[in-house]
């Protein structure tokens, strides 16, 4: 009797767990499904009638109507996100090593400074960089707002803490005896770092780079202050398009981004493995 009761409780538990997971997935994925379905709706005489889900007729018409400006903005966002994530890794990895292994005075304050971009509202960051670039422009005659350099600097600022956090999370659990063993067996400190330490912390580097890429690619508040006409990122371009002329081609453009991001995640899963990234991401923290 107890066995039957236990089995029944287990089945009921699995049922409600499955129901909970199903509702969660539906809640999270339904907006994406609606966007993709709407983008496949055929053209109609009334543009507003094209925003229908489920689509009345399947067509790729709106994909041919995506403005060239959105394609250019999408390419700019990808280039900018790649630059920001690479630079964030170049800055974040040494910073994480210093925070974990050094005993410099004021390490807690330094750690708080590296966390600051996560705590400062992004719109404040955008205004601060805009004022900084105006000040630099007044001194040098070269204004960085509206340039790739200016956008990259702003995005590196908001992306670097993610690399610092993920690498710090691994370094805090790193067994330094591995490095000591390498040095004892004749490896130089530099060789021990590249052959022992770096391979161990690479999941944290990959995770931080992925977070940095996503933060840079999806940023609006910083980019909206540092962009210029004809030189805007994809999220800002979509933001302006929603304000001025909301057309079904926006759904097609958004669907392309969804597909590209899914392919990127599949590539990460194939090359790195999402399990390692999620494990690192779940425990990330600076200092």
C-alpha positions, 0 to 999 in steps of 0.5 A: 500500500505504501509503495502504491501511494509513493508511486502515485505521489511520484506520478502526480509530482511529475505531472505538475512539474511537467505542467509547470515547465510547459506553461513556462516554455509557452510563456517564454516562447509564445512572443517569438512564435507570434513574431515569426508567424506574423512575418510570414503573413502575405501582403494585403491592401491594408498594411495593418491587416498584415499584422495577423497571427496565425497568418492567413497566407504564407509568404516571404514578401515582407522579407524582401521589404526589409529596409537597407538601413536595417541590414546595415545597422544589423551588420554594424551591431554584429561588428560592434558586439564582436569588438566589445566582447574581444576587448572585454576579454582582454581587459576582464581576464587580467582584471579578474586575475588581479582581483583574485590573486593580488593583495593590493590595498583597497581591493574591495573598492577596486572590485566595486568599481568593476561592478559599477557598470552593472549598477549604474543605469545605462542611460546615465552611462550613455549621457556620461560618455556623450559629455566625455566625448564632447569634452575630448572633441573640444580639446582635440577637435575629434568628436568620438560620438557617432563613430565606431570607436565611441560606440565600442568604448561605451559598450566595452564599459558595460560589457567588461564586468561580465567577463570579470565576473565569470572568470573570477567565479572560476579562479576562486575555485582554481587549484593553484597547486596545478600551477605550482606543479607545472613550475616545479617541472620546469615551466616558466610562470608565463608557460604555466599560465598559458598551458595550465591556468588559461585552459582551466578558466576558458569556460569562464572566458567563453561565458563572459564573452557570450554575455558581453556579446549579448549585452552589446548587441541588445543595447539601446540606452548607450547606443542611442546617445553615441550613434549618429544619423546613418550610423546607428546600431540595430536596436536603435534602428528598430526603436526609431522605426517603431516610433515613426513607421511600424510596418510588417517588415519589422517582424521579418527583420526581427525574425532574421535576428532570432534565427541568427541568434539561435544559430549562434547558440547552436554553434556555442553548444557545438563548440563549447557546450552550454552546460559549462556556460550555464554552470559558470554563469550561475555562479558569476560575481565580481570579487 
